[in-house]
């Protein structure tokens, strides 16, 4: 079944526009990373330390009423409503009570402020600030190591130029996801980092497919210019790229709209990452190699 017919789109010719867009996105992402490193972004308790509780109430409870009651008792919280089962996910960062007593304090607040609405504690987790700080540093280290691994792998499989271009494209995807979450003031937590590393692998796979076709066409040693060879290669795998992306997007969009509040941000990160990953394979990684190869060709001439 042929969904997309043969195309002849000049992707490389649009490299200046794509590079400008990518540079803007990267700058915003870098600002977001700096804020994350400083702990100034909307960091989850995974990185800052705090307490997370999930409460199940007999009757629905308005989130604003719950937030107001907690603030009145010195608890700065992040609330998520889980409508199925009248549940509230409560994350407490800064508090005027010792860390070990936060969960008890939250329970006491709801018993006092909402005496006619009984509840049970379904889960409770506490993370100390030292552990949160270590997780934040380890996360940044993991991203750096993964980028180095990508360069080594692609350089071994293809060429050093391809390895550098793939690493830049993958970093671009990471920056883009961080930029979106930073601008939307979404919480940066371990689920988000999981999504980032997942998308890094997805984007790399898509880039490898494009690079495989480019390498095959380069080996034919035609008299075509580099932009022509690269455009033809991208167009030849475009149908595969779009169909794979749509299939993956269907699953991610299902999680986003039907997966519930708890994994909403994780699903959002996947959707953003898949879209950005397609863009970077076509408009970032491939044009970078094309420019590099063209300069090498000119130098040899």
C-alpha positions, 0 to 999 in steps of 0.5 A: 500500500503506497501512502506517499508517492515519490517526492522531490523536496529540496530539504538541503536548500532550506538549511539556512532557515532550519539552522536559524530555527534550531539555533533559537530553540537550542538557546532557549534549551540551554537557558533551561538547562542552566536554570535546571542546574541552578535548581531555578526551573520548575523542578520536581521533588525528584531533584529538589527533595520533598514528599509525594502523597496520593490520597483517595477521598470519599467525595470529590475535593476542589483542587483550589480548596485543597491548595488553599488549605495546605498553603494556610498551614505553610505547605507549598504544593503541586497538586494533580487531580485524578478524577477516576476515584476522587484522588489527589496527587500532592507533591510538597517541596518547601515546607515549614515542618521537618521532612519526615513529618510532612506526610503526617502534617498533610494528613492532619490538614485534610482531617481538620479542613475537610472533616466530612470527607474521609480519605486513605493514603494510597502512597507516600514517598519522601526524598531528601535534598541531598539525594535530589541534588545527586540525582540532578547531577547524575542526570546531566552526567548521563546525558553527556555520556550518552552524547559521547556514546552516540558520536563513537557509535556513528563514527564507527558505523559511518564516519566521524562527520556523521557521528558529530552531526548525529550527536548535534541533532540529538542534542538539538532534540534534548534542547528542544524538549527542555525548551518546551517544558521550560517555556510551559513551566512544566515540571522537570522530573525523572519521568521527563528525563526518561522521556528525553533519553527515550527520544534520544534513542528514537531520533538516533534510530531515525537518523541512522536510517537516513544516513544509511541511504545517504551512504549507499548513494554516496558509494555510487560515485555519481557526478551529482553534487552533494545537495542533490545526493542528500536530497534524493536520499532523504526523499527516498526514505521520507515515506518510511520516516513519516509512517514510523513517526505516525505509528509512534505518535498514535501510541504517544497521543493515546497516552497523552489524552487517555493515560491520566494526569500522572503520566500526562507530562511524560506523554507530552514529552514523548509527543514533542520529542517524536516531532522534533526527532523527525525534524532534526533527522531531516533538517539538522543532521543531514544538512550538517553532513551535506555542508561538511561533505560539500566543503571537503569536495570543494577543497579536494577540487 
